[in-house]
């Protein structure tokens, strides 16, 4: 039996005009919604913020005590009172995504898709703090990416 598609209220924010100009025709709302819905296990309201290195580094320092720009940060807020939707912000640093994709010899859009799926799973409570959690989360990511016709990012 096929799972029902969950409802997604999605807001995409570009942190700067330069990021918007470079990425707006590559990262469409329809694509991002498709990627996120593939990973959803419940209805959700998500803000995806696409940032540069400075904002990523600032957020990573403030919330994780790490002094570097990182690829993805997830901020889950639990369930909305009125509709019970999952509420979360996902922040992706596009320059880091580009560099990682190049370094790993991956297509940028494939890597971005993986990180969005990864962020959505974090928003729903999945984590990779120990080996058991990491294996379960990675297996779920691989299965979701396969549904999206993307290769296993861990090989």
Secondary structure, 3 states (H helix, E strand, C coil): CCCCCCCEEEEEEECCHHHHHHHCCCCCHHHHHHHHHHHCCCCEEEEEEEECHHHHHHHHHHHHCCCCCCCEEEEEEEECCCCCCEEEEEEEEHHHHHHHHHHCCCCHHHHHHHHHHHHHHHHCCCCCCCHHHHHHHHHHHHHHHHHCCCCCCCC
